[in-house]
Amino acid sequence: MVTRITLVEGDITEQQVDAVVNAANSSLLGGGGVDGAIHRRGGPQILEECCRLRASHWGKGLPTGRAVATTAGRLPARWVVHTVGPVYLAEEYEERAELLASCYRESLRVAAELGAATVAFPAVSAGIFGWPPVDAARIGLGTVARVLDGGDAHAGAELAEVRFVLFGSEMYEVFERALGELLGQGD
């Protein structure tokens, strides 16, 4: 199966996909930005499942770079894959860049285990966590492309589409340029 990487400017809570990725905070209990929007639009079922996860395996919260799934509640998706991106710190760039890449790998792994064929990602860590958008795009798109090209065969095996849903024209344009460079179509 050939997997397409697509970009759309829009609202991730409106995407009709199998799995929506949430740029969550480690508490899994909602927050601002993408996390808050997903919890608000998805309704209380998402929070209920997140509370059960916190009461069991993830009592101390979900570690940065990991991913876990819940229902999508009222979202037009089947599941929400929650991942915790790293806060940007230039002095810890290498370690944190690997954690950001791990968010994408782990989210794809979880989505594949669920049987998802379509997955929608936000620009993980590029909002309030302060990751420079150009670098966030390069890491996110590059990691997804490597997984889909066989870098992690089971994670990308059944995916038909990985969609990056970008809020605002500026973020969309950053990802569009990064995708062009990745595909060898840069300026």
N, C-alpha and C positions, 0 to 999 in steps of 0.2 A: 504494500500500500504506500502511495506517495503522500506525504504529509505536507500540507501547505502552511506557511507562516503568513498570516495576514495582519494588517494594521487597520484599525478603525478609530476615528475620533468619536468619542461618545461617553456614555454612562455604562459602567460595567454591570450595574444592577439591572439593565435592560437587555442583556445579551441572552439569546436563546441558544444555549450550549449545554453540554452534559455537565461540565464542571466549571465553576467560576473560582478563580484564585483570589483569596482575600489577603491583602497586606495587613496582617493582624499585629496586635501587640502581644507580648508573651502571656498576658493574663487570659487571653481568649475570650474576654468578657466585653468586647466592644471598645470603641474609642472614637477618634476623629477620622477625618479623611475617608478613604476607601472602606476601612474597617467599620466606621460608624454608619456609612451609607448602606453597606451590606446588611448589617444588623437591623437597621431601621426598616429597610425595604423587605428583607426576608422574614421579619417578624420574630416572635418569641421562641419558635421552635429551634432556631439556630442557637440562641442563648441557652436554652435548656440543654441541648446536646453539649455545648461548650462547658456548661457547669458540670455535667456528668464526666466529661473528660478531665476536668480539674479535680473532681472528687476521686478519680481513679488514678490512671497512669500518669497524668500530667499535673500532679498536685502542686508542684513548684512553678508551673507555667511551661509553655512550649519554648524550648531553647531556640535561639537564633539559628536560622539555616534549616530547620526541620519543618515538616508539614504533616497535617492531620486533616481528616475529612469529617464533615457533618452534613446533615440535610441542608437543602437550600431554602427550606421554608416556602415563602411566597414568591421567591425569585423564579424567573422563567428558566431555571436550570434544575438539574437533579441533585447536585452536590455543591458544597462550598469546600474548597481545599484551603485551609488556613496555613499561612507561612509567616514566619517572623523574620523580617529583613533586618540587616544591621544598620545602626546609626553610622553615618559617615564620620570618620576621623582620619585625616590625612596621615597622621603619624602611625596609624595602624592599618594602612591601606591594604597591604598584601593579605593579611589575615581576614580582614573584613570583606575584601573583594571575593575571596574564596567562599565566605559565608553567604554573600549575595548570590553567587553562582549556585551554591547548594540549595538556596530557596527554589530556584527554577528546576534543578534536577530532582529534588525531593517532591516537589509539587507534581511534576510529570510522572514520577514513580507512583505516587498515591493515586493520581488520576487513572493511570494504566491498571493498577490493581482493582480499581472500581469498575473498569470496563468502559471508561469514557472514550468517546471518539472525537469530541470537540472540547477544547479547553480555552478559557479566556483569562488572560493575565493583565493586571494593571502594571504600571511602571513601579515595581517593588523598590522601596526605599528612596524613591526620587521625589517624594513629597516632604512631609514634616521631618523625616529622618535625614534629610539634607544631602542625599547622594547627588553629585553633579549629573544632570540629565544625560549629557553626552556619554559619560562613562557608564551610567546605569543602563542605557540603551545598548551599548557595546557588549556589556557583560550579559545582560538578559538575552538578547538576540543570539549572541555567540554561543551561549550555553545551550539554549534550546536547539540551535542548529546542530551542535555536536551530538546532543542526545538523539536527535532525529536521524542523524547520519550514522548511527550505530555505536556511538560512544557509550551508550547504556541501552543495549538492545531491548530489554524488556520494558523500559520506560516509554519508548516511542513506538512500539510495535503496532498498536492498533489505532493510533491517532490519525484522524483524517485532516484536522485543522488545529493549529495553535494560533489563537488570535490575541494580539496585543491591543487592549482597549485603552486609549490614551485620552486623558481629560485635557481638552484645550488644544488649539491649533499649534501652539509653540511646542508642546510635548510631542504631538503627532509629527511635526516636521523634524524634530530631533531623531525620532525613531525611524522615520522614512529615510533620512540621510544615512543612518547607521545600517539599515537593512540594505540600502544600495551599495554601501561599501562592503558589506559582508558578501553580497552576491557579485562583487566585482564591477558594480555599475556606478561607483562613486565619481564625483566630478573630477 
